[in-house]
Amino acid sequence: MEVSSSTQTSSGLGQTDIMKKAQDVQAQQIEKILQSAQEQTKQMTAQKTGVGSNLNITG
């Protein structure tokens, strides 16, 4: 009696899809970081110029 076992492995296409998804997620994370940095820069500028939610009255 012959026993045949077959295993399916990830094809190159499957790995490509995974890599593309990972790159998309990484791009979204980088975009969020850049937006956050831009917002922080705006807040710092507002504080330095005394325009914004936190007034710099100490000079």
mmCIF file of the N, C-alpha and C atoms, coordinates in Angstrom:
data_MODEL
# 
_entry.id   MODEL 
# 
loop_
_atom_site.group_PDB 
_atom_site.id 
_atom_site.type_symbol 
_atom_site.label_atom_id 
_atom_site.label_alt_id 
_atom_site.label_comp_id 
_atom_site.label_asym_id 
_atom_site.label_entity_id 
_atom_site.label_seq_id 
_atom_site.pdbx_PDB_ins_code 
_atom_site.Cartn_x 
_atom_site.Cartn_y 
_atom_site.Cartn_z 
_atom_site.occupancy 
_atom_site.B_iso_or_equiv 
_atom_site.pdbx_formal_charge 
_atom_site.auth_seq_id 
_atom_site.auth_comp_id 
_atom_site.auth_asym_id 
_atom_site.auth_atom_id 
_atom_site.pdbx_PDB_model_num 
ATOM 1   N N  . MET A 1 1  ? 0.831  -1.168 0.000  1.00 0.00 ? 1  MET A N  1 
ATOM 2   C CA . MET A 1 1  ? 0.000  0.000  0.000  1.00 0.00 ? 1  MET A CA 1 
ATOM 3   C C  . MET A 1 1  ? 0.882  1.240  0.000  1.00 0.00 ? 1  MET A C  1 
ATOM 4   N N  . GLU A 1 2  ? 0.580  2.134  -0.925 1.00 0.00 ? 2  GLU A N  1 
ATOM 5   C CA . GLU A 1 2  ? 1.378  3.353  -1.034 1.00 0.00 ? 2  GLU A CA 1 
ATOM 6   C C  . GLU A 1 2  ? 0.717  4.493  -0.277 1.00 0.00 ? 2  GLU A C  1 
ATOM 7   N N  . VAL A 1 3  ? 1.527  5.224  0.434  1.00 0.00 ? 3  VAL A N  1 
ATOM 8   C CA . VAL A 1 3  ? 1.016  6.394  1.153  1.00 0.00 ? 3  VAL A CA 1 
ATOM 9   C C  . VAL A 1 3  ? 1.622  7.626  0.504  1.00 0.00 ? 3  VAL A C  1 
ATOM 10  N N  . SER A 1 4  ? 0.770  8.479  0.085  1.00 0.00 ? 4  SER A N  1 
ATOM 11  C CA . SER A 1 4  ? 1.231  9.695  -0.570 1.00 0.00 ? 4  SER A CA 1 
ATOM 12  C C  . SER A 1 4  ? 0.957  10.883 0.345  1.00 0.00 ? 4  SER A C  1 
ATOM 13  N N  . SER A 1 5  ? 1.977  11.620 0.587  1.00 0.00 ? 5  SER A N  1 
ATOM 14  C CA . SER A 1 5  ? 1.771  12.828 1.385  1.00 0.00 ? 5  SER A CA 1 
ATOM 15  C C  . SER A 1 5  ? 2.186  14.030 0.546  1.00 0.00 ? 5  SER A C  1 
ATOM 16  N N  . SER A 1 6  ? 1.366  14.995 0.573  1.00 0.00 ? 6  SER A N  1 
ATOM 17  C CA . SER A 1 6  ? 1.704  16.211 -0.159 1.00 0.00 ? 6  SER A CA 1 
ATOM 18  C C  . SER A 1 6  ? 1.535  17.397 0.783  1.00 0.00 ? 6  SER A C  1 
ATOM 19  N N  . THR A 1 7  ? 2.475  18.272 0.727  1.00 0.00 ? 7  THR A N  1 
ATOM 20  C CA . THR A 1 7  ? 2.385  19.472 1.552  1.00 0.00 ? 7  THR A CA 1 
ATOM 21  C C  . THR A 1 7  ? 2.376  20.682 0.635  1.00 0.00 ? 7  THR A C  1 
ATOM 22  N N  . GLN A 1 8  ? 1.601  21.633 1.023  1.00 0.00 ? 8  GLN A N  1 
ATOM 23  C CA . GLN A 1 8  ? 1.562  22.863 0.233  1.00 0.00 ? 8  GLN A CA 1 
ATOM 24  C C  . GLN A 1 8  ? 2.461  23.879 0.905  1.00 0.00 ? 8  GLN A C  1 
ATOM 25  N N  . THR A 1 9  ? 3.291  24.484 0.111  1.00 0.00 ? 9  THR A N  1 
ATOM 26  C CA . THR A 1 9  ? 4.182  25.513 0.625  1.00 0.00 ? 9  THR A CA 1 
ATOM 27  C C  . THR A 1 9  ? 3.770  26.851 0.041  1.00 0.00 ? 9  THR A C  1 
ATOM 28  N N  . SER A 1 10 ? 4.181  27.882 0.702  1.00 0.00 ? 10 SER A N  1 
ATOM 29  C CA . SER A 1 10 ? 3.867  29.219 0.193  1.00 0.00 ? 10 SER A CA 1 
ATOM 30  C C  . SER A 1 10 ? 4.557  29.404 -1.149 1.00 0.00 ? 10 SER A C  1 
ATOM 31  N N  . SER A 1 11 ? 3.805  29.818 -2.094 1.00 0.00 ? 11 SER A N  1 
ATOM 32  C CA . SER A 1 11 ? 4.397  30.068 -3.404 1.00 0.00 ? 11 SER A CA 1 
ATOM 33  C C  . SER A 1 11 ? 5.066  31.430 -3.387 1.00 0.00 ? 11 SER A C  1 
ATOM 34  N N  . GLY A 1 12 ? 5.838  31.700 -4.395 1.00 0.00 ? 12 GLY A N  1 
ATOM 35  C CA . GLY A 1 12 ? 6.475  33.011 -4.519 1.00 0.00 ? 12 GLY A CA 1 
ATOM 36  C C  . GLY A 1 12 ? 5.437  34.114 -4.556 1.00 0.00 ? 12 GLY A C  1 
ATOM 37  N N  . LEU A 1 13 ? 4.306  33.859 -5.164 1.00 0.00 ? 13 LEU A N  1 
ATOM 38  C CA . LEU A 1 13 ? 3.246  34.849 -5.266 1.00 0.00 ? 13 LEU A CA 1 
ATOM 39  C C  . LEU A 1 13 ? 2.690  35.163 -3.882 1.00 0.00 ? 13 LEU A C  1 
ATOM 40  N N  . GLY A 1 14 ? 2.507  34.157 -3.058 1.00 0.00 ? 14 GLY A N  1 
ATOM 41  C CA . GLY A 1 14 ? 2.004  34.364 -1.709 1.00 0.00 ? 14 GLY A CA 1 
ATOM 42  C C  . GLY A 1 14 ? 2.955  35.208 -0.891 1.00 0.00 ? 14 GLY A C  1 
ATOM 43  N N  . GLN A 1 15 ? 4.234  34.936 -1.010 1.00 0.00 ? 15 GLN A N  1 
ATOM 44  C CA . GLN A 1 15 ? 5.234  35.710 -0.279 1.00 0.00 ? 15 GLN A CA 1 
ATOM 45  C C  . GLN A 1 15 ? 5.279  37.145 -0.785 1.00 0.00 ? 15 GLN A C  1 
ATOM 46  N N  . THR A 1 16 ? 5.072  37.331 -2.071 1.00 0.00 ? 16 THR A N  1 
ATOM 47  C CA . THR A 1 16 ? 5.042  38.671 -2.651 1.00 0.00 ? 16 THR A CA 1 
ATOM 48  C C  . THR A 1 16 ? 3.867  39.450 -2.083 1.00 0.00 ? 16 THR A C  1 
ATOM 49  N N  . ASP A 1 17 ? 2.716  38.794 -1.959 1.00 0.00 ? 17 ASP A N  1 
ATOM 50  C CA . ASP A 1 17 ? 1.540  39.445 -1.382 1.00 0.00 ? 17 ASP A CA 1 
ATOM 51  C C  . ASP A 1 17 ? 1.791  39.860 0.063  1.00 0.00 ? 17 ASP A C  1 
ATOM 52  N N  . ILE A 1 18 ? 2.453  38.989 0.813  1.00 0.00 ? 18 ILE A N  1 
ATOM 53  C CA . ILE A 1 18 ? 2.762  39.288 2.205  1.00 0.00 ? 18 ILE A CA 1 
ATOM 54  C C  . ILE A 1 18 ? 3.711  40.479 2.285  1.00 0.00 ? 18 ILE A C  1 
ATOM 55  N N  . MET A 1 19 ? 4.719  40.498 1.443  1.00 0.00 ? 19 MET A N  1 
ATOM 56  C CA . MET A 1 19 ? 5.686  41.599 1.441  1.00 0.00 ? 19 MET A CA 1 
ATOM 57  C C  . MET A 1 19 ? 5.004  42.912 1.057  1.00 0.00 ? 19 MET A C  1 
ATOM 58  N N  . LYS A 1 20 ? 4.114  42.863 0.080  1.00 0.00 ? 20 LYS A N  1 
ATOM 59  C CA . LYS A 1 20 ? 3.409  44.080 -0.346 1.00 0.00 ? 20 LYS A CA 1 
ATOM 60  C C  . LYS A 1 20 ? 2.546  44.604 0.792  1.00 0.00 ? 20 LYS A C  1 
ATOM 61  N N  . LYS A 1 21 ? 1.857  43.712 1.490  1.00 0.00 ? 21 LYS A N  1 
ATOM 62  C CA . LYS A 1 21 ? 1.021  44.111 2.619  1.00 0.00 ? 21 LYS A CA 1 
ATOM 63  C C  . LYS A 1 21 ? 1.879  44.735 3.715  1.00 0.00 ? 21 LYS A C  1 
ATOM 64  N N  . ALA A 1 22 ? 3.017  44.120 3.993  1.00 0.00 ? 22 ALA A N  1 
ATOM 65  C CA . ALA A 1 22 ? 3.921  44.648 5.021  1.00 0.00 ? 22 ALA A CA 1 
ATOM 66  C C  . ALA A 1 22 ? 4.427  46.032 4.634  1.00 0.00 ? 22 ALA A C  1 
ATOM 67  N N  . GLN A 1 23 ? 4.743  46.229 3.365  1.00 0.00 ? 23 GLN A N  1 
ATOM 68  C CA . GLN A 1 23 ? 5.207  47.533 2.900  1.00 0.00 ? 23 GLN A CA 1 
ATOM 69  C C  . GLN A 1 23 ? 4.096  48.571 2.996  1.00 0.00 ? 23 GLN A C  1 
ATOM 70  N N  . ASP A 1 24 ? 2.870  48.172 2.690  1.00 0.00 ? 24 ASP A N  1 
ATOM 71  C CA . ASP A 1 24 ? 1.737  49.088 2.796  1.00 0.00 ? 24 ASP A CA 1 
ATOM 72  C C  . ASP A 1 24 ? 1.518  49.518 4.240  1.00 0.00 ? 24 ASP A C  1 
ATOM 73  N N  . VAL A 1 25 ? 1.588  48.557 5.153  1.00 0.00 ? 25 VAL A N  1 
ATOM 74  C CA . VAL A 1 25 ? 1.413  48.868 6.575  1.00 0.00 ? 25 VAL A CA 1 
ATOM 75  C C  . VAL A 1 25 ? 2.532  49.787 7.048  1.00 0.00 ? 25 VAL A C  1 
ATOM 76  N N  . GLN A 1 26 ? 3.748  49.497 6.620  1.00 0.00 ? 26 GLN A N  1 
ATOM 77  C CA . GLN A 1 26 ? 4.893  50.320 7.027  1.00 0.00 ? 26 GLN A CA 1 
ATOM 78  C C  . GLN A 1 26 ? 4.739  51.739 6.472  1.00 0.00 ? 26 GLN A C  1 
ATOM 79  N N  . ALA A 1 27 ? 4.279  51.870 5.237  1.00 0.00 ? 27 ALA A N  1 
ATOM 80  C CA . ALA A 1 27 ? 4.076  53.193 4.643  1.00 0.00 ? 27 ALA A CA 1 
ATOM 81  C C  . ALA A 1 27 ? 3.020  53.978 5.422  1.00 0.00 ? 27 ALA A C  1 
ATOM 82  N N  . GLN A 1 28 ? 1.962  53.303 5.857  1.00 0.00 ? 28 GLN A N  1 
ATOM 83  C CA . GLN A 1 28 ? 0.923  53.968 6.645  1.00 0.00 ? 28 GLN A CA 1 
ATOM 84  C C  . GLN A 1 28 ? 1.480  54.427 7.989  1.00 0.00 ? 28 GLN A C  1 
ATOM 85  N N  . GLN A 1 29 ? 2.311  53.593 8.610  1.00 0.00 ? 29 GLN A N  1 
ATOM 86  C CA . GLN A 1 29 ? 2.907  53.958 9.892  1.00 0.00 ? 29 GLN A CA 1 
ATOM 87  C C  . GLN A 1 29 ? 3.839  55.164 9.742  1.00 0.00 ? 29 GLN A C  1 
ATOM 88  N N  . ILE A 1 30 ? 4.617  55.180 8.686  1.00 0.00 ? 30 ILE A N  1 
ATOM 89  C CA . ILE A 1 30 ? 5.529  56.301 8.438  1.00 0.00 ? 30 ILE A CA 1 
ATOM 90  C C  . ILE A 1 30 ? 4.728  57.576 8.206  1.00 0.00 ? 30 ILE A C  1 
ATOM 91  N N  . GLU A 1 31 ? 3.633  57.466 7.461  1.00 0.00 ? 31 GLU A N  1 
ATOM 92  C CA . GLU A 1 31 ? 2.787  58.632 7.207  1.00 0.00 ? 31 GLU A CA 1 
ATOM 93  C C  . GLU A 1 31 ? 2.221  59.184 8.520  1.00 0.00 ? 31 GLU A C  1 
ATOM 94  N N  . LYS A 1 32 ? 1.789  58.301 9.411  1.00 0.00 ? 32 LYS A N  1 
ATOM 95  C CA . LYS A 1 32 ? 1.266  58.738 10.709 1.00 0.00 ? 32 LYS A CA 1 
ATOM 96  C C  . LYS A 1 32 ? 2.350  59.435 11.519 1.00 0.00 ? 32 LYS A C  1 
ATOM 97  N N  . ILE A 1 33 ? 3.560  58.893 11.491 1.00 0.00 ? 33 ILE A N  1 
ATOM 98  C CA . ILE A 1 33 ? 4.675  59.493 12.231 1.00 0.00 ? 33 ILE A CA 1 
ATOM 99  C C  . ILE A 1 33 ? 4.981  60.877 11.684 1.00 0.00 ? 33 ILE A C  1 
ATOM 100 N N  . LEU A 1 34 ? 4.997  61.001 10.362 1.00 0.00 ? 34 LEU A N  1 
ATOM 101 C CA . LEU A 1 34 ? 5.288  62.305 9.753  1.00 0.00 ? 34 LEU A CA 1 
ATOM 102 C C  . LEU A 1 34 ? 4.204  63.322 10.078 1.00 0.00 ? 34 LEU A C  1 
ATOM 103 N N  . GLN A 1 35 ? 2.948  62.894 10.073 1.00 0.00 ? 35 GLN A N  1 
ATOM 104 C CA . GLN A 1 35 ? 1.856  63.793 10.424 1.00 0.00 ? 35 GLN A CA 1 
ATOM 105 C C  . GLN A 1 35 ? 1.973  64.234 11.875 1.00 0.00 ? 35 GLN A C  1 
ATOM 106 N N  . SER A 1 36 ? 2.332  63.313 12.740 1.00 0.00 ? 36 SER A N  1 
ATOM 107 C CA . SER A 1 36 ? 2.505  63.623 14.153 1.00 0.00 ? 36 SER A CA 1 
ATOM 108 C C  . SER A 1 36 ? 3.653  64.619 14.332 1.00 0.00 ? 36 SER A C  1 
ATOM 109 N N  . ALA A 1 37 ? 4.759  64.396 13.643 1.00 0.00 ? 37 ALA A N  1 
ATOM 110 C CA . ALA A 1 37 ? 5.906  65.295 13.735 1.00 0.00 ? 37 ALA A CA 1 
ATOM 111 C C  . ALA A 1 37 ? 5.536  66.685 13.225 1.00 0.00 ? 37 ALA A C  1 
ATOM 112 N N  . GLN A 1 38 ? 4.756  66.731 12.166 1.00 0.00 ? 38 GLN A N  1 
ATOM 113 C CA . GLN A 1 38 ? 4.329  68.019 11.615 1.00 0.00 ? 38 GLN A CA 1 
ATOM 114 C C  . GLN A 1 38 ? 3.438  68.760 12.613 1.00 0.00 ? 38 GLN A C  1 
ATOM 115 N N  . GLU A 1 39 ? 2.550  68.034 13.258 1.00 0.00 ? 39 GLU A N  1 
ATOM 116 C CA . GLU A 1 39 ? 1.662  68.637 14.257 1.00 0.00 ? 39 GLU A CA 1 
ATOM 117 C C  . GLU A 1 39 ? 2.470  69.146 15.445 1.00 0.00 ? 39 GLU A C  1 
ATOM 118 N N  . GLN A 1 40 ? 3.444  68.379 15.881 1.00 0.00 ? 40 GLN A N  1 
ATOM 119 C CA . GLN A 1 40 ? 4.296  68.805 16.999 1.00 0.00 ? 40 GLN A CA 1 
ATOM 120 C C  . GLN A 1 40 ? 5.091  70.056 16.630 1.00 0.00 ? 40 GLN A C  1 
ATOM 121 N N  . THR A 1 41 ? 5.558  70.112 15.394 1.00 0.00 ? 41 THR A N  1 
ATOM 122 C CA . THR A 1 41 ? 6.292  71.286 14.931 1.00 0.00 ? 41 THR A CA 1 
ATOM 123 C C  . THR A 1 41 ? 5.395  72.521 14.956 1.00 0.00 ? 41 THR A C  1 
ATOM 124 N N  . LYS A 1 42 ? 4.154  72.351 14.525 1.00 0.00 ? 42 LYS A N  1 
ATOM 125 C CA . LYS A 1 42 ? 3.204  73.471 14.557 1.00 0.00 ? 42 LYS A CA 1 
ATOM 126 C C  . LYS A 1 42 ? 2.972  73.930 15.991 1.00 0.00 ? 42 LYS A C  1 
ATOM 127 N N  . GLN A 1 43 ? 2.838  72.985 16.927 1.00 0.00 ? 43 GLN A N  1 
ATOM 128 C CA . GLN A 1 43 ? 2.606  73.331 18.327 1.00 0.00 ? 43 GLN A CA 1 
ATOM 129 C C  . GLN A 1 43 ? 3.815  74.055 18.914 1.00 0.00 ? 43 GLN A C  1 
ATOM 130 N N  . MET A 1 44 ? 5.011  73.580 18.580 1.00 0.00 ? 44 MET A N  1 
ATOM 131 C CA . MET A 1 44 ? 6.216  74.229 19.087 1.00 0.00 ? 44 MET A CA 1 
ATOM 132 C C  . MET A 1 44 ? 6.328  75.645 18.551 1.00 0.00 ? 44 MET A C  1 
ATOM 133 N N  . THR A 1 45 ? 6.030  75.827 17.279 1.00 0.00 ? 45 THR A N  1 
ATOM 134 C CA . THR A 1 45 ? 6.084  77.156 16.679 1.00 0.00 ? 45 THR A CA 1 
ATOM 135 C C  . THR A 1 45 ? 5.062  78.070 17.335 1.00 0.00 ? 45 THR A C  1 
ATOM 136 N N  . ALA A 1 46 ? 3.872  77.550 17.578 1.00 0.00 ? 46 ALA A N  1 
ATOM 137 C CA . ALA A 1 46 ? 2.830  78.350 18.224 1.00 0.00 ? 46 ALA A CA 1 
ATOM 138 C C  . ALA A 1 46 ? 3.257  78.746 19.632 1.00 0.00 ? 46 ALA A C  1 
ATOM 139 N N  . GLN A 1 47 ? 3.910  77.846 20.345 1.00 0.00 ? 47 GLN A N  1 
ATOM 140 C CA . GLN A 1 47 ? 4.359  78.164 21.696 1.00 0.00 ? 47 GLN A CA 1 
ATOM 141 C C  . GLN A 1 47 ? 5.472  79.207 21.673 1.00 0.00 ? 47 GLN A C  1 
ATOM 142 N N  . LYS A 1 48 ? 6.380  79.104 20.703 1.00 0.00 ? 48 LYS A N  1 
ATOM 143 C CA . LYS A 1 48 ? 7.491  80.047 20.623 1.00 0.00 ? 48 LYS A CA 1 
ATOM 144 C C  . LYS A 1 48 ? 6.997  81.451 20.270 1.00 0.00 ? 48 LYS A C  1 
ATOM 145 N N  . THR A 1 49 ? 6.001  81.526 19.412 1.00 0.00 ? 49 THR A N  1 
ATOM 146 C CA . THR A 1 49 ? 5.504  82.826 18.983 1.00 0.00 ? 49 THR A CA 1 
ATOM 147 C C  . THR A 1 49 ? 4.418  83.351 19.900 1.00 0.00 ? 49 THR A C  1 
ATOM 148 N N  . GLY A 1 50 ? 3.997  82.536 20.858 1.00 0.00 ? 50 GLY A N  1 
ATOM 149 C CA . GLY A 1 50 ? 2.960  82.969 21.787 1.00 0.00 ? 50 GLY A CA 1 
ATOM 150 C C  . GLY A 1 50 ? 1.570  82.889 21.197 1.00 0.00 ? 50 GLY A C  1 
ATOM 151 N N  . VAL A 1 51 ? 1.422  82.187 20.093 1.00 0.00 ? 51 VAL A N  1 
ATOM 152 C CA . VAL A 1 51 ? 0.112  82.014 19.473 1.00 0.00 ? 51 VAL A CA 1 
ATOM 153 C C  . VAL A 1 51 ? -0.246 80.549 19.581 1.00 0.00 ? 51 VAL A C  1 
ATOM 154 N N  . GLY A 1 52 ? -1.303 80.260 20.269 1.00 0.00 ? 52 GLY A N  1 
ATOM 155 C CA . GLY A 1 52 ? -1.693 78.866 20.406 1.00 0.00 ? 52 GLY A CA 1 
ATOM 156 C C  . GLY A 1 52 ? -2.320 78.625 21.763 1.00 0.00 ? 52 GLY A C  1 
ATOM 157 N N  . SER A 1 53 ? -2.516 77.371 22.073 1.00 0.00 ? 53 SER A N  1 
ATOM 158 C CA . SER A 1 53 ? -3.210 77.022 23.289 1.00 0.00 ? 53 SER A CA 1 
ATOM 159 C C  . SER A 1 53 ? -2.343 77.271 24.530 1.00 0.00 ? 53 SER A C  1 
ATOM 160 N N  . ASN A 1 54 ? -1.029 77.163 24.370 1.00 0.00 ? 54 ASN A N  1 
ATOM 161 C CA . ASN A 1 54 ? -0.113 77.398 25.495 1.00 0.00 ? 54 ASN A CA 1 
ATOM 162 C C  . ASN A 1 54 ? 0.675  78.655 25.204 1.00 0.00 ? 54 ASN A C  1 
ATOM 163 N N  . LEU A 1 55 ? 0.377  79.729 25.916 1.00 0.00 ? 55 LEU A N  1 
ATOM 164 C CA . LEU A 1 55 ? 1.079  80.976 25.685 1.00 0.00 ? 55 LEU A CA 1 
ATOM 165 C C  . LEU A 1 55 ? 2.406  80.972 26.432 1.00 0.00 ? 55 LEU A C  1 
ATOM 166 N N  . ASN A 1 56 ? 3.423  81.451 25.738 1.00 0.00 ? 56 ASN A N  1 
ATOM 167 C CA . ASN A 1 56 ? 4.752  81.535 26.329 1.00 0.00 ? 56 ASN A CA 1 
ATOM 168 C C  . ASN A 1 56 ? 4.913  82.950 26.888 1.00 0.00 ? 56 ASN A C  1 
ATOM 169 N N  . ILE A 1 57 ? 4.621  83.118 28.159 1.00 0.00 ? 57 ILE A N  1 
ATOM 170 C CA . ILE A 1 57 ? 4.668  84.449 28.751 1.00 0.00 ? 57 ILE A CA 1 
ATOM 171 C C  . ILE A 1 57 ? 5.951  84.690 29.549 1.00 0.00 ? 57 ILE A C  1 
ATOM 172 N N  . THR A 1 58 ? 6.801  83.670 29.617 1.00 0.00 ? 58 THR A N  1 
ATOM 173 C CA . THR A 1 58 ? 8.038  83.826 30.368 1.00 0.00 ? 58 THR A CA 1 
ATOM 174 C C  . THR A 1 58 ? 9.127  84.457 29.503 1.00 0.00 ? 58 THR A C  1 
ATOM 175 N N  . GLY A 1 59 ? 8.933  84.464 28.211 1.00 0.00 ? 59 GLY A N  1 
ATOM 176 C CA . GLY A 1 59 ? 9.866  85.113 27.314 1.00 0.00 ? 59 GLY A CA 1 
ATOM 177 C C  . GLY A 1 59 ? 10.978 84.206 26.983 1.00 0.00 ? 59 GLY A C  1 
# 
